[in-house]
Amino acid sequence: MAPNTSNSGYSGEPNRRDILKVATAVSGAVVLGLSTPTVSAADGGRMPRATRTLVGAIRWDAWVGRDWKLGSSVNRTLSPDKYQFRLPFYADITVPRPVLIDRNFDAETTGTVPAGWDVSAPPGTAVSVVELPGRVGKAANLHDTSESAAAAMTHTFSAQKGAVTVQWQWKEEEAGKWSEARLCGGSAVAFDLATRGDAGGKELVYRSPDGTWNVIQAIADDTWYSIKVIADPSPPEGAAPWVDIFVDGLRKVHNAPFRNPAAALDALTFSTGESLPCDLYIDNVGVEITEAVNSDATTQRIMDREIHYVKRAGIDYWAFVYYPQQPLARARELYLSSKRKSDVNWCAILDGNFTGNYSMNLPQLVARFGDPNYQHVLGGRPLVYFFGGATADWVTKMRAACSQAGLPDPYIVVMAWTAQSAADLKTNVGADAVSRYATGMRSGQPYSELVDTETNLWDQYAAAAGEVVPTVSTGWDKRPRYDYPFPWEPNYVALKDEWTQQATPEEIATHLRGAVSWNNAHPSSAPANTALIYAWNEFDEGGWICPTLFELQESGRPLRLDAIAKVPRSGIRK
């Protein structure tokens, strides 16, 4: 999900890591039976229920290329090789081999100088590969008994004008001896990190442009620490070069300035302090190009091809997370300007980006409600989702604006993470139905567990709130956002465990078939007769049905969409 970049800032955006808590600890609501209630004439005089289930798919359109700050961040999440199988069909792999350094010393001969490193070992010092008791594999040891010289090892790599991610593990037998790690560009030290010890304790520190040292955290003797540094010498939008520092997976420093200007980065150095004897151990050193892909979806050609794919799969509408601002509005604009827009309908999901300036944005949305390609349900009612909260005032104003424009009353669906919170929100704001953005599981549970959990949630939401739009989640894996955290998810550390095993196309199709069956078996709970797929393009969150680059290269077919296309939209009963 994208950030809230409205005037209200990031604070209005819900944190979807709570999905996992809900999925595994959802409250026990009364489960509906399998009887088939009928829609009576006393049902508010609503239009007849459609016999064919409408299938929608959520669109999250932050895929706007690397020239914008958010676009750059999103591309970073899928740049590592292990995540590139998720890349959309329109992505470019700009760097086929993003790994610049990958050294763990395990295959090297004990007692030799580390291969590939330029070593400085003046009298009283030594640099060699060693084995350590109680640790699997080998490490590099910078052994320093001198009080006037330092041991050092440097590895160069091809000069990088873009961001790099540098990782290593290190420890000192006795901590705080001014051991140092430096990331350089030519003769300039762009970033340096060191250990120090004084009366105040032993600490990990980094240096500011004015030469002062800033404390990152306390450190202990004979303890391994995993360090990760993301350094960007030329950020988009003219921003100043910056560094993020992570210790043991936790970001401790965000957007620190470079110590010295560097147009490119090309070397990593580890060294001991010059005046303090020390034993420093280094292991698992890696340097990768942080942005090795570019997923730019901001062209009419790409949008038209997406429409082609979605039509062939029989998906009725896209539910756009509605961004009024540029460049996030670009995808919706490309859809609306497409000559093929009548091939798939659309509707809006409103979050903090829209509601941050609700009075200004509402008239523009209502003006679209009467368009033939805006999705309507129940005989012409515009379909609208609220995600991340709604108010009675917003709902009242939307209904009033439709009435004033001579449009049917909108069918308003509020999304929430528990059945009871959805029911309460629906009642408090006067909405028509409830739904859910997505469902996920933790720690690599099978997709079948996600399906079972989500299917039960349809019943629980209906029991608590009445009318429901069931969600069909196609997957959940937010680990890319653990590697490259976004500012709107401050609790990213937990994301390393938020993942579900990959679904097959057939499993996704079976889950969708279950939603169609559920709607047909519960017409009074699903009068709008629509289901919402998570998602068309939530690639880095792990939910997508948009064709991927590797899917088309390896099979020549959009396999997930092919499977979805075979699911009947009517006549399926439990």
N, C-alpha and C positions, 0 to 999 in steps of 0.2 A: 504494500500500500504506500502511496506517496505522502509526502509531508504536507502539513498545513502551512502554506506560504502566504496566507492572507495577512491582513493588517493585525490580526489577533495573535500572530506568531505561531510557534509550534505547539503551544500548550493545549490548544483545542483538539489536537489529533489523538484519537484513542490508540493505545498501545496493544497491538494484536497478539503479543505474546500471551495475553490472558486467554486466548482461544484454547491454548493447551491445558490450562488449569480447568477450564470449563469442560473440555472434552473428556478429561479423566476423572473429574469430580462433580459431574452435573447432578443437580438435585433430583431426587426421585419423584417425578410427577406421575399423575394417574395416566396410564397408557391407554390410548383409545382402543376399543375393540375393532374387529374387522367387519362389523355390520356396515351397511351402505345406506346412510340417511339420504333423504331426498330434500330438494330445495322447495320450500312451500311458497304459496302465494303471499303469505304474510311476511315474507323475507324482505321487507322494505321496498317492494315493488321494483327490485333490481332487474336488469335485463337478463335474459336466459344465459346460463353458463355455457361456454364453448365446449364442444365435445372433444376437441383436439387440444392437447397440452402444448402451450407455448413454451419454448425453450430459449432462455436468455443466457448470456455469458458476460461476466464482469470484465470491463476494460480498465486497466491502470496504465496511464499513458505518460510515464516519466521517461520513456525511451526516446530521448530527444537529442542524441548525439553527444559528443564530448566537448562541444564548444560552450556548453552551459554548465555551471557548477554541479547541479543535480544530475544532469546527464552524464557528466564525468564520473560522479560517484556511483551511479547505477552500473555503468560499464565496468567499473572496477570489481564489482561483486562477482561477475562472471568471467573475469579475465584469467583466473587460475585454470590450468589444464583440467583439473578435476571437476570443474563446473561447466566447461564449455559445451557439453552435450545438451545443455538447456538453451543455447543461443537461438534466437528466432531466425527464421529463414533469411531475413534481410540483414543479418549481422555480417560484419567484416572482421576476420581475424587479422588484425594489423601487424601482429608479431607472432609468427608461427612457433617460434621457440622462445618463450618469455624468460626462461631460467638462465640467468647469467652466472651464478655461482651455486653449486650444490656440493658441499663437502662435509663428510662425517668422519673421515680419517680411519674408518674401520678396516678398509682393505690395504692400508699402508703398513709398512714394516716398522715394528716397534724400534724406537731409538733413532730413526731417520728424521731428516728435516721434512716438514709437511710439503707434499707435492703441490706445485702450482702457486706457492706463496714466495714472495721475496722476503727473506729473513734478515734481520739485523741482530747479531748476537755478540756485542763487544765483550771484552774480558769480564769474567764474573757473571756472565749470563749464558743461557742456552735455550734453544727452541727445538723441540722434538716431539715425535708421536709417542704416547705412553698408554699403558693399560692401567686402569684404576680399580682397586679392589671394590667389589660390590656393585660395579657398574658394567652393564653390557656394552661391548664395543670399546673403541679407543677414543682418545681425545688428543688435542695439541696442548703441550705444556710450555709455558713461558716461565723459565726458572731464572730468578734474578737474586744473586747474593751481593750485588754491587750497591754501593751507596752514592754512585755518581753517574751511572749509565743505565739505560733501559733496554730490555729485550723487546723486539717488535716483529710482527709478521703482517705483510700487506698483500692483498689480492686485488689486482686491477680487473676491470671489465670494460666493455665498449661504452663510450661516453653516452649518457642518457640525458636528453633535455626534458623528458617527461618524468613522471613519478616512478619511484622504485620502492619496493618493499624489501627490507633487510631484516633477517632473523638470525639469531644465534643463541646458544646457551653458554653460560660461563659461571665460574666460581673462583674465589680466592680461598686458599687454605686459611689465611687470616684476613678477614675482610677489611676494607677501608684503606688499602695501600696505594691509592691513586692509580690503579690500573685504568686503562682508557680504551674506548672504541671511537674511531673517527671515520666519518664519511666525507670524502673529499671530491672536489672537482678541480683537476689540475693541481696547482699549488695551494688552492684555497681550502680551508677546513670549513665545510658547510655546516657540519654538526659534530659535536663531540659529547660523549657521555663518560662519566668516570665514577670511581668509588673514592670515598674519603672517610677518614676517621679522626675524630677529635673528642674533646671533653663532652660534647653533646651526643656522641654516639657514632655509629657507622652508617653511612648513607650512600645511596645512589643519587648522582647529581648530573645536571646538564648545564651547558654554558650559554649565556645570553650574548647578544652582539657587543654589549659593553664590557664583556669579560667576567661578569659576575656568575657564580655558580648557584643553581636553583635546585632545591631538594626535591627528589622524586619520591623516595621512600626509604625507610630503614632497611638495612641488610644485615645478614648474620654470617659468622665464620663457616667455612666448609659447607656452603649451601649453594646448590645450583639454581640459577635464575634464567628463565626464558625471556629473551628480549626481542621485541619487534619494533621496527621503526619504519614508518611510511614518510618518505621525503619527496616533496614536489617542488622542483626548481622553477617551474613555469605554469602555475595554476591558470584555469580559464578565468574569463572576465577581468583580467588584469590584476588579480589578487597577488599579494606578496608571497614569495616562497615560504613554505611552512613545513613543520615536522610534527608528526604524532608519535608518541612513545607509549608502548605497551609493555607491561611487566607481568609475566605469567598469565597472559590472556586478558589482562585488564588495562584499559587505556588510562594512563596516569597523566599524560600531557597532551593537550589538543591544540593544534595550530600554533605551535611555538615558532618564532622566527628563526631563519638560518643565522648561524653565528657570523658567517661571512658570505657575501654574494657569490654565487656560482651558477654560471649559465648551464652547466651540465655536471653530472656526477659520474665518476669513473674509478673510484678506489675505496676499499675498506681496509682499515688498519686496526690491529689490536696491539697494545703495548703495556708494559709494566711502568711503574713510576720510576723516575730517575734517582730518587734519593732514599727509597724505602725498599729493602729486600722483600721479595714476594714470590709466591707460586700462583700463577694464573692459569686456569684450564679453560680451553675453548672447544666447543663441539657443535655439530649440526648447523653449520653456517650456510645461509642461503641468501641470494639476491635475485629478485625477480622484477620484471617490468610490470608495474602496477596496472597499467592500462594497455592490455594486449588485444582488446577487441573494441569495436565501435558499433553499437546497435542503434543506428540512426533511422527512425521510422518517419521522418518528417518530410516525405515527398508524396505527391499524388500517386505516383506509380506504385509505391508500396501500399498505400491505403487501398487502391483499386484491386491489388492482388489479394489483400486481406479479405476484402468483400467477396471476391471470387471464391476463396476458400470457405468462408463462413456460409455462403449460400449453398455450396455443394454439400455441406454437412447438414443442411436443413435446420440451422440455428435461426430462430425468428428475429432475435434482437440482441444488440449490444447494450449493456447497462454501463454507460460511461460514468466513471468517477468524474464529476463535473468541475472542471477548473475554469474559472472565469479569466485567469491571468495567463499571459504568455511566459514561456513557450509551451506550458502544459496544456493550453487550449488548442494547440496546433492540430492534434490528431482529430479532435471532434470537428474542427473547421475543415480539415481535409475530407472527412467523411461527408459533411454537409455539402461540400463543393463537388463531390464525385458525381459523374454521370451515371454511376451504378448504385447510388444510394438507395434506390427503391428496392434493391435486391435484399436488403436487410434493414429492419427497423432499429430504432434506438430509444432509450429512455435515460433518465438521469439518476445517479446516486449522489446525494448531497451530503457533503461533510463540511468540515470547518473552512475549507477554501471557499465554498459557496456561502455558507451561513455567516462568515465573518463580515460580509457586507450584504446581508440578505435583502434589504429594501432595494438596493440598486440592481442586484442580480436577478431577483424574482421576475420582473417584467420581461426580461430577455428570454427566460425559460418558458414562461407562460405563453409568449408569442409563438413558441414552437409546438405547443400542445396540439394545435389544430392541424399541423402538417400531416400529410398522409403517411409519412414514414416515421412518425412518432408512434411508439407502441401504445395501443389502447387495449383495454380489457373490458369485459362485461358490457358490450354494446357501445363502446366509444369512450370510456373513461380513461384519461391519461394516466399511465403508470409511473409512479415516482417512489424512489427509495430514499430514506434518511438513514445515514450511517454516522454513528458517533454522537447521537442525541438529537432531539428535536424539542420544540416548545409548542405549547398550545397556540401561542401568538403566531408562530410561523405557519402552522397548519391552517389556522383561521384565515390568515392573509392569503394563502395560496388558494383556498376554496373561494374566497371572496373575489380574487382576481379572475378566476375562471368563470365565475358567475357573471361578473361585469363584462367579460369578453364574449359571453354567450357560449361558453364551452361546457361540456359535461363536467360533473364533479370529479376531481382527480381521485384515483385509487392510491392511497398513501400507505406505504409499507415502512415500518420502522425496524431497524436491525439492532439486535442486542445479543449479548453473549450467554445469557441464561434465559430459560423459559419464563421465570417469574419477572426478571427485569424487563423482558420484552413485553409481557402482559401489562406491567405497571406503566411502562412508557406509552403503550398503545392507549390505555385508558386515560392517562393524564393529558395527552396531547390531542386526543380525538382522532387517532389514525384508524385505518381500516383493517390492517393485517400486520403480521410480524414475519421477520426472516432473520437471517444470520449471514455474515459475510463469508465465513469459512470455518472449517473444522480441521484440527490437526492432532497428531499424536506425538509422543515423546520417545526419544531413545531408540529410534529405528524399529518401532512396532510395524507389523505388516499392514498394508493398505486395507486388508479385510477388516482389521480392527477399527480403522477410521470409518469404513462403511457401516459397520454395525453400530458404532457410536452415533454417527450422524443420522442414520435411519431411526434410531430411538429418539433422537432430538426432535424429529418431525412430529412424533406423537406427543412428546412433552410440551412442545411449543403450542400445539393445537389444544391440548388439554388446558393449558394455562391461559391462552390468549384468544382462542377461537380460530380466526382465519389466518392461514399460513401460506407463505411461498417457500417451499422446501429448497434448501441449498444442496448442491451436488459438488462436493469438493473433489478435485482431481489429484490432489497431492498436497504435501506440506513439508518443506525443508528449508529452514531459514539459516542454515549454517553459513552461506555466503555473507550474510549480514553480521555474523560473528567475526569473520575474517576482516571485513571492511565495514565498520559500524556507520550507520546513518545518524544524523543529529536528532531525528525525531524518535529514536529508540534508545534512550539512555541506559536501559537495562539489557543491553545486548549480550552480556556475558552468558546469560541463560540460553541464548540462541544456539549454542554449540550442541545442546541436547534436544533441540526442537526439530525433529525430523521423523518422517514416516518413510518406509520403504517405497520405492518407485512402483507406481501402478502400471499394469499392462493396458494397452488400448481396450482389450476385452473387459477388463475389470472396470474401467471407467464407464464403458457402455452399459454394463450390467447395473452399475450404480444409478445411472440415469434412467434406465428401464424401471428400476425400483421406485424412483421418484414419480414417474408417469403413472405407474401402478398405484402408488399411494394416493395421488391426486384423484384417480378414478374411483378408488375405493372409499374416499372421504370427500365427497363433493361439497358438503356443507362447511368443511374445514378448508377447502381449497376452491372457493367459488371462482376466483380469477383464473384458475387452471393453468398456472405457469410455474416453472421451476427455473432456478438460477444456478448456472454453473460457475464455480470458482476454479479457474478463471480463464479468460482468453489469453492473458499475457502477464501473469504474475510470475515471471520466470525465476527471479531470484528468491521468491518466497516458496517456490516449489509447486505452484498450481498453474498449469497452462494446458491449452489445447491448440493454440496457434502452432502451425507447423514449425519445426526446428530445422536449423541448417543441417545438422547431421542426419536427422530423420530423412530428409529429402535426398541427401547425398548417398546415404547407405541403402535406402529402400526405394527411392524414387516416388514415394507416396506419403501423404499426410496421414499416418496410420491412426492416430487418435481420432481425427475427424472422420476417417473412413468408418471406424467402428461406431462413432456417434450417429453417422448417417443411417446406419442400419436399424437404429432403435425406432420402433413404431411410436407415434405420438398419440394414438388413440386406440381404444379397444383392449389395452393391457389392464388386467384386473389381478388382484392378489389371489 
